[in-house]
């Protein structure tokens, strides 16, 4: 019987975060991230989110793939978006 894919993030690894693409958000993601950063949801959205009628995603900054990516890893690891939590 085959076992399912098992994956565990490794400390300091940012390979997932450095891939090109968008990180889509749920309303719960937005609220969790804003609270973690001690921002209002509206302020968080204005600074970090691009929203259309059907979806929302993190803005991609010019200097990196993600606003929250640091040398040591994800600066919001405890509150990161669902898409990041379930990747790969």
PLY file of the C-alpha trace (Angstrom):
ply
format ascii 1.0
element vertex 88
property float x
property float y
property float z
element edge 87
property int vertex1
property int vertex2
end_header
0.00 0.00 0.00
1.47 3.36 -0.94
1.72 6.17 1.55
0.61 9.69 0.68
3.13 12.41 0.04
4.58 13.61 3.31
6.11 17.05 3.44
7.55 19.15 6.24
8.94 22.67 5.92
12.62 22.92 6.69
13.92 25.83 8.80
15.35 28.60 6.66
14.16 27.11 3.38
12.40 29.59 1.11
12.26 27.52 -2.10
8.45 27.61 -2.25
8.34 31.35 -1.67
10.80 32.14 -4.43
8.73 30.56 -7.21
6.97 32.87 -9.63
3.22 33.09 -9.28
0.48 34.61 -7.18
-0.62 33.84 -3.64
-4.41 33.93 -3.52
-6.15 34.77 -0.26
-9.35 33.93 1.53
-11.13 36.42 3.77
-9.92 34.35 6.74
-6.32 34.65 5.49
-6.64 38.43 5.27
-8.05 38.69 8.80
-5.43 36.34 10.29
-2.52 38.10 8.61
-3.76 41.58 9.55
-4.20 40.54 13.17
-0.73 38.96 13.26
0.79 42.21 11.96
-1.39 44.26 14.35
-3.04 46.09 11.47
-6.68 46.65 10.67
-7.94 44.45 7.85
-8.53 47.58 5.75
-4.97 48.85 6.27
-3.52 45.41 5.53
-5.57 45.13 2.35
-4.58 48.60 1.16
-0.88 47.84 1.62
-0.57 44.16 0.66
-3.62 42.98 -1.31
-4.80 43.23 -4.90
-8.55 42.52 -5.13
-10.87 42.02 -8.08
-14.60 41.18 -8.03
-13.87 37.44 -7.94
-10.61 37.02 -6.05
-7.87 38.60 -4.01
-4.16 37.94 -3.90
-1.04 39.31 -2.33
0.63 42.11 -4.23
4.01 41.14 -5.69
6.61 43.72 -4.70
9.17 44.89 -7.26
12.18 43.81 -5.23
11.11 40.25 -4.31
8.47 37.60 -4.87
6.79 38.21 -1.50
6.60 41.13 0.93
6.96 38.76 3.86
9.99 36.78 2.68
13.14 37.43 4.72
16.59 35.82 4.78
15.51 33.61 7.68
12.24 32.57 6.04
8.65 33.77 6.25
8.20 36.72 8.58
4.51 35.82 9.07
4.97 32.05 9.21
2.47 31.62 12.08
-0.23 33.44 10.08
0.72 32.68 6.48
-1.98 32.24 3.81
-3.72 28.90 3.28
-2.13 28.54 -0.15
1.32 28.74 1.45
0.33 26.35 4.25
-0.77 23.59 1.89
1.97 23.97 -0.74
3.31 21.78 -2.34
0 1
1 2
2 3
3 4
4 5
5 6
6 7
7 8
8 9
9 10
10 11
11 12
12 13
13 14
14 15
15 16
16 17
17 18
18 19
19 20
20 21
21 22
22 23
23 24
24 25
25 26
26 27
27 28
28 29
29 30
30 31
31 32
32 33
33 34
34 35
35 36
36 37
37 38
38 39
39 40
40 41
41 42
42 43
43 44
44 45
45 46
46 47
47 48
48 49
49 50
50 51
51 52
52 53
53 54
54 55
55 56
56 57
57 58
58 59
59 60
60 61
61 62
62 63
63 64
64 65
65 66
66 67
67 68
68 69
69 70
70 71
71 72
72 73
73 74
74 75
75 76
76 77
77 78
78 79
79 80
80 81
81 82
82 83
83 84
84 85
85 86
86 87
